[in-house]
């Protein structure tokens, strides 16, 4: 994943129609299995949780 591109997308004002969103999701699922995506998401959440816990201990 290109993190800088992802962050730029979050900060932008891009407006997608419901049809465009569904097409993007459908293509994403075709390209990578959903179980792989879930595994990656769980790893990212665990990393965020670790950083959050570290910040709270300060």
Secondary structure per residue as TSV (DSSP state, phi and psi in degrees):
chain	resnum	aa	ss	phi	psi
A	1	X	-	360.0	134.7
A	2	X	-	-87.5	100.5
A	3	X	H	-62.9	-40.5
A	4	X	H	-65.4	-38.5
A	5	X	H	-66.4	-39.4
A	6	X	H	-62.5	-45.0
A	7	X	H	-65.0	-40.2
A	8	X	H	-60.7	-40.0
A	9	X	H	-64.5	-38.2
A	10	X	H	-65.8	-34.8
A	11	X	H	-84.3	-12.5
A	12	X	S	-82.9	171.4
A	13	X	-	-102.3	32.5
A	14	X	-	-67.1	128.8
A	15	X	-	-115.2	119.9
A	16	X	-	-109.9	142.4
A	17	X	-	-75.1	164.3
A	18	X	H	-59.9	-38.4
A	19	X	H	-63.6	-42.8
A	20	X	H	-65.8	-40.9
A	21	X	H	-61.8	-45.3
A	22	X	H	-63.2	-39.0
A	23	X	H	-64.5	-42.6
A	24	X	H	-63.5	-45.1
A	25	X	H	-64.2	-44.2
A	26	X	H	-60.4	-44.8
A	27	X	H	-65.2	-37.6
A	28	X	H	-64.9	-42.6
A	29	X	H	-66.6	-37.0
A	30	X	H	-64.5	-37.3
A	31	X	H	-75.8	-41.6
A	32	X	S	-129.7	133.2
A	33	X	-	-60.4	148.6
A	34	X	H	-64.4	-31.6
A	35	X	H	-65.6	-37.1
A	36	X	H	-64.7	-42.6
A	37	X	H	-62.7	-40.0
A	38	X	H	-64.2	-40.3
A	39	X	H	-63.4	-44.7
A	40	X	H	-63.3	-42.4
A	41	X	H	-62.9	-42.0
A	42	X	H	-63.3	-39.4
A	43	X	H	-64.0	-41.9
A	44	X	H	-65.6	-41.9
A	45	X	H	-63.4	-39.1
A	46	X	H	-63.7	-40.1
A	47	X	H	-64.7	-44.0
A	48	X	H	-63.3	-39.9
A	49	X	H	-62.9	-39.3
A	50	X	H	-63.9	-43.1
A	51	X	H	-65.7	-41.7
A	52	X	H	-62.7	-44.0
A	53	X	H	-62.8	-38.5
A	54	X	H	-64.4	-41.0
A	55	X	H	-65.9	-37.5
A	56	X	H	-67.8	-30.9
A	57	X	T	-75.6	-11.3
A	58	X	-	-70.0	360.0
